[in-house]
Amino acid sequence: MDTLTRLEQTIGERLSADPASSYVASLAGRGVPVIARKLGEEAVETVIAALSGSDAELVDEAADLLFHLTVLLAAKDIPLERVMAELERREGTSGLDEKASRSN
């Protein structure tokens, strides 16, 4: 968890950096829809790596996915702590029961 916490902090710092010198600032400057699309691309690449890539490729893509998810959360001012609290709330609950309890 320390690594994700440090990543979140670094991303938060880079959001206000010069877009010419920071990928995070450049991506964030293009808005949430672009960040969300990039996250979707990374999710697809993760799925492809899981199905036909090596373990190393999957690890690389999973890292990209977590990175871009963290950028999206930061752009939406949602702290990682809030996501972790939701995971903790769900801990010990059957996935099927949890899904059935949603109002969607």
NORBELTA-V638606 format. One record per backbone hydrogen bond with DSSP energy under -0.5 kcal/mol. CO is the residue of the C=O (numbers start at 1). NH is the residue of the N-H. If there is no record, write none. Layout:
# NORBELTA-V638606
<<CO	NH> <CO	NH>>
This chain:
# NORBELTA-V638606
<<1	5> <2	6> <3	7> <4	8> <5	9> <6	10> <7	11> <8	12> <9	13> <10	14> <11	15> <13	16> <14	17> <18	21> <18	22> <22	26> <23	27> <24	28> <25	29> <26	30> <27	30> <28	31> <31	35> <32	36> <33	37> <34	38> <35	39> <36	40> <37	41> <38	42> <39	43> <40	44> <41	45> <42	46> <43	47> <44	48> <45	49> <46	50> <47	51> <48	52> <48	53> <49	53> <54	58> <55	59> <56	60> <57	61> <58	62> <59	63> <60	64> <61	65> <62	66> <63	67> <64	68> <65	69> <66	70> <67	71> <68	72> <69	73> <70	74> <71	75> <72	76> <73	78> <74	77> <77	79> <79	82> <79	83> <80	84> <81	85> <82	86> <83	87> <84	88> <85	89> <86	90> <87	91> <88	91> <90	93> <94	98> <95	99> <96	100> <97	101> <98	102> <99	102>>
